[in-house]
C-alpha cells in the first residue's frame, strides 16, 4: 500500500447564513481524507489551534483513518474560513482567519519524515518553493495545489502542479496556464476549469477532459476531491488521461452534496464559532 503524506492547511469551514453550518476542511486535509478513503496509507502534517475546533479536526482525522501524529497544536484558534453559498451551488470564500495555524512551515525533521513517503502533497505552505525543492532534491514525488495562480505569482516546481480557475475561463486560457506552470519547472500541470472541465500539459502533450453536466449543491472541495482522486489513480499506475477522467467523476460527485466530503451530523453540528460570525 502506497504511503502519501499531505502537508499544509486544516480549517473549519463556516457557511454564512442562518443558521450557520460548519464543516471540517482545508485543502491539504481534504486530499489526505480522499486518499485514505481510496485505500492509501494517508497522513496529514500541519497545525491546529488549542481550541475545541482543533480537537474536532484531530478527531476527524482519526475517524477518517488519516494519521495525525505530526499535527502541531499551537496556542490560539484553528484556521477559520467563511463561505458564501449561492443558490446555484457555487461556493466562494468571503473571508478567513488563519489564527496561529497557517500558512504552515514544516520543520526539517518533518521533511525528513515525509521523505519516507511514496508521494508528498502540499497546499497553503508558508514557503512552498523551498519545501518542494527540499523534497525533490531527495528524489521524492511531490504535488502542490496553487489554488488560483495570479499572474504575478511564480509557480511551484513540483512533480505535479495543480491550478484552479476561480472565474470561468476558456479552454485556451487553461492551456496557457498549464504551459506557464511547466515552464516554471513542474513536470506536469493540471488546471481545473470548473464546468469547462480540466486540462493537463506535460511539456509535450495537452490533454483535455470535459466536465460532467450537473446541478451543483455545493462546489466547495470539488477541486480537492479531483486532486485526491487524480493522485490515487497515478499512484496506482493510471495514465494521466484516465486519472483525469476518474478525478472528474469524483469532483462531480462532491458537488452533489454539502461540504468537501460527506460528514456525519455530529461533525457538522453548530459549534462555539457561531458567536464569532
N, C-alpha and C positions, 0 to 999 in steps of 0.2 A: 504494500500500500504506500503510495507516494505521500510524502510529508510536505505540507505547504504552510508557510508562515506569513501572516498578514500583519504589517506594521503600520500604525497610523491612528486614525481617529475612531473614537466611540462617542456616542452622544445620546441625548434624549430629544426626539423629535416631538414638537408640540404643534398640533394642528389648531390654529387660531379659529375662533368661533365659540359658540356656546351650545352645549357645554364643550370646553376644550378637551381634546383627546391627546394622549401621549403614547409614544412607542419607543422602543429601544432601536437605535440606528447607528449611523456612521458608515462612511464608505468602506474603510478597512474592515470594520467589524462585520458589516453585511456580507462582504465577499468571503470572509472566514466562515460564516454560518452557511452560506450557499455551498462552499466546498465540503464542509462536514456533512451536509445533507446528501452529498453525492458520493459519500463513502471514503473521502480522503482523511488522512490524519491532519487535522487542521489546528492551527494555533494562532492566537492573537497576542500581539505585543503593543502596548500603548499605555495610556493613563486615564484614570477616572478620579473624581473628587472623593473626599471622605464623607460625602453626604449619603442620604438614602438612595439617591439615584445611582451613585457609584456602586452601591451594594446590588442594586437592581441589575445593572449591566453585568456584574460578575456572576450573578445567579443565572442570568440569561445565557451567558457563555457556557456555563456548566450544564444547563438544561439542553443546550444545542450540541453538546459533546465537543465543544471547542476548548482546547487547553488554554488556561489563562494564568499559568504560573508566573509569567513575566509581566503581569499587569501592575503598574505602579499606582498606588493610592496616594494622592497628593492633597495637601490642605486646600479647602475651598470646594466650590461646586463643580459638578460634572458639566461638560460641554452641552449647551442647550441650543437647539435650532428651531426657530419659529417658522411654520409652514402655512402658506395660504393655499387652499384647495379650491379651484374653480369648479363651476358646475359641469364642465366638460371633462373633469378629472385631472387637469393639468396642475401639478404641484410646483410651487415656486417658493424659494427661500425669502422670507421677509426680513429677518434679522437673526443674528446669532451671537452667543456669548461663550467664548471658549473657556472662560474661567481660568483655572490654573492648569488645564489639562492639554492644551494644544496651542499651535501645531506641535506635534511630537518630535523630539530629537532622540533617537535611540542611542544608548550608550555603547562604547566599543565592545564591552562584554556581551551585550545583546546581539551585536552584529556577528561576533564570534559564534554565538549560539545559533543564530539564524542561518549561518553559513552551512550548517549541517542539514539544511532542508533541501528538497529537490527543487523547490521554487520559492521565491520570496516576492509577495505582492505588497505594494506600498501606496499610500494615499495621504494627502494633507500632512506632509512632513515639514519640519522647520527648514531643513536643508536637503531636499531630495537629490540634488546633484552630487554632493559629497557622499551621501549614504549609498546611492545607487552605484557610484564609481567604486566605493569600498567593497561592495559585494561582487560586482562584475569583475574586478581585478583578481578575485579568487575563483573565477570561473562559474559563479552562481547564476542560474537563470532568474531573471527579475522581470517585474512588470510595475508600471506606475500609472495611476489614474490621475490625469491632469484636471479632470472636470472640464470646464470651458477654458480653452487656451487663448488668452488675449494676444493680440498682435505683437505686443512688446515683450512678451514673456518667452524665455528660452525653453524649448522642450527638453525633457529629461531623456538621457541616452540609455533607456532601459532595453532589455531584450524585446519586450512588448510594451508599447506606449499606447494608452487609451486616451481618447479625447471625446468629449460630448459637446454637441452644439446646443446652447441654451435656447436660441431662437431658431425657428425653421429656416434652413438654408438649402440651397440646391445641391444636387449631387456633385456638380463640378467644383463647388466650393469645398465640399468634403474631401474630394480628391486632392485639392490644393493643400489643405491642412495636412493630410496624410503624407504628401510628398515633403512638406516642410519639416515634419516630425522626423522622418527618416533621414533627411539631410542634416538634422540636428544630432544624429548619432544612434537613433533607435534602429533595431534590426527589423522590427515590424511595427507598423502603425495601424490602429483600428479606430475608426471615427464613427460614432453613432449619431444618427441624424433624426431620431425620433420617428415620426410617421413616414419618413422617407427612407428608412432602412439604415444600413451601415455599409461602410467601405473600408477595405484594408489595402495596404501597399507595403511590399517587402523590398522595395528598391528596383524591382523588375516588373512584377505583375500587380495589376489593380483588380481587386475582387469586390463585387457589389452584390449584396444580398438585400432584397426588398423586405419591408416590414409587413406584418400581418395586419389587415384592417380590423380594428376592434373599437368598441365603445369603452373608453377607459373609465375606471372608477377612481384610480389614484396612480399617477405616474411616478410617485416617489420611490426610489430604489430600483427602478427598472434597469438603469444603467449598471448598478452593482450586480443585479441578477445576471445581466448579459456578461459581465466580466467574469463572475464566478463560474458560469457555465462554459464560457469560452476557454478559460484556463483548464477546467476539468477535462474538456474534450482534447485539448492539445497535450495535456499530460498523459492522456490515455492513447495518444498516437493518432488522433484525428487530423485530417488536413485542415488548413486554415478555413477553407470554404465550408466544410462540414461543421467545424466548431462554430462558425458564424451562424449557420442555419440553426443549430441547437440553441445557441445563445439568443437568437431572435425569438424562438418559440418560448424560451424561459422568460424573457423580458415582457413579451405579450401577456403571459400568464400572470406576471407580477402586477401588471396594470389593471387586472380584473378584480383585485382585492385591495383592501385598505392596508397601508403600511408597507414597508420594504420587503417583508416576508411575513407569512401567517403567524400571528401571535395570539396567545391564549387570552381569555378575558382578564385573568389576573395581571398579565403583562401590560395590558393597555388600560388598566384602571387609572382613574384620575389620581394624581399624586400631590404631594405638597408643593409642586411647582405652580399650581393654579394661582396662588396669591401673587406670583411674580408677573403674571400676564397683564 
